[in-house]
Amino acid sequence: MNSKQKLVLCLLAMAETIEVNKQYLTELDSPIGDADHGFNMTKGFKAVRDKVPGVQESDCGTILKTVAMTLISTVGGASGPLYGTAFLKAAAVVQGKDEVTREDLSAMFDVAIAGIIMRGKAKQGDKTMLDALLPAAAALKEALEAGEAVSEAFARAQQEARKGAEYTKSIAATKGRASYLGERSIGHQDPGATSSYLLLEAITKTLKED
């Protein structure tokens, strides 16, 4: 199975994972947001699931760019632009490529996060998806540079993302709607960090099944 086929399977797995966790994400968003993260993410990834088969023979960059534009146009709230920007930046790394190298994976993660930081003007500790993604990226890079299998590297990234998502319970939000609650946001897990962890979980499961 080539990188392009794996990419398509990962994207379809992401859509399934988000749909399965729609209610969970909504419940996390209810006390500190608009109670729509689960709905918005499911809507967006359903659209991705519908679009991907039509571009699965294209190069990896085109596939990811299609995902990006689909999320930007269908996901409401802040999540659409943030996730869309992440996929758009990652797409640029593998534009024209049918195979993705280990170096590409690290670079894709790095530029995706840089895009999120640029778009959201947030940093680690602000109780956002970055609290899951930044530790995950560091773990992925370290594992890949140590020569570990890609599936194992993503498993490590997923573990760190999960820890990061759980960590958001202990801090107050300083960005987004949750920031209006101030100290009252402590005790609630950030839904964006959680959906980020879930997307990495979908990738990890897909790679391990290969």
Beta strands, then each sheet from edge to edge (+ up, - down):
end
